[in-house]
Amino acid sequence: MDKEKAAKILAFYRTIDSEVQLNDRMIAGMEDEYYSASGGEGMDGMPKAKGKISNPVQNIALNIPDWVRETIKMLHKQNKTLIKIKVEIFKELNRLTYIERVIVVSCYIEEQKWSQIAESAKYSERQCRNIRKTALEKLAVYFKRNKAVATHDFGDL
């Protein structure tokens, strides 16, 4: 793994929370549409006629399309994977020195300008860039050794 891929993984890290939130919104939308009780049914649970389903929840569950169940299941699985990858990337970030972390987080996760990074790190912009380069080299090695990060499909990074 090279420095460029490590930088792209850090940029991916920045988007994980948004992706999880989007998936949660999609799940909630499908659940609202397909899992809500229909207004015409009695909610008291008492049977209205012989041979009919009297439990509204059971009635709803029987009428959910398979693709909805599978999509919700897939989105939950994707969220679990994203959170696991985020934790693994965070663990590797924490292996850096404090100043390396400050610079890398400021640059790739907070997307600050070099002048802001230099001011917060109390180093010159040139020195901050040198520290970032060293940190990315370390992260490339750390990410390569981390099985979860190394084997995750980050798409077209």
Summary of the structure (lengths in Angstrom):
residues: 157
radius of gyration: 23.9
end to end distance: 11.8
largest distance: 81.1
contacts: 405
relative contact order: 0.16
helix: 73%
strand: 0%
